[in-house]
Amino acid sequence: MTDFWSIIGSNPAQSGDDVRSALDRVSGRLDGLDATGLVKFSEELREALYRIDRRELAEIPVVLAVGLELPQTSDHFLYARCACILGGRDAYDAALGSTSEFTCFVRPFFQAAEGLLYLAPSVYKKKFGSEMVTVGEFPIESMSNAQGWAE
């Protein structure tokens, strides 16, 4: 049985290297799953990304090292959501409860968390020699969660 949050673990990150190390740890845990477990993990990731797709989180600006503030792009917001999930269940739950808890995930180095999207399909292909097929009822694109974007 797949326990999504156990596979994710807790991965506090202070740099891009920390994000890459966390992705390596998650990939190692995924390597122990069978085909069904990998598909289930991928579908649970999609659901988690969907649930945290909220306007108030997307509107948090990216603050560059020089102090310049820029709006998040839809891709940046997707990768920030990946970073939040990679942070673990406590980080995810905190961000759902308080916009300020999500702010740290919009930092530019967290864009490396995009790799979380490709881990399960990559492990699946390596282990089974074919592309992973998911039913994916939850879209991951920014602004897909109509309830999260309602006024």
PyMOL commands that set and color helices and strands:
alter all, ss='L'
color gray80, all
select helices_A, chain A and resi 4-8+16-30+35-51+55-58+74-86+89-97+99-106+108-128+146-149
alter helices_A, ss='H'
color red, helices_A
select strands_A, chain A and resi 62-63+69-70
alter strands_A, ss='S'
color yellow, strands_A
deselect
rebuild
show_as cartoon
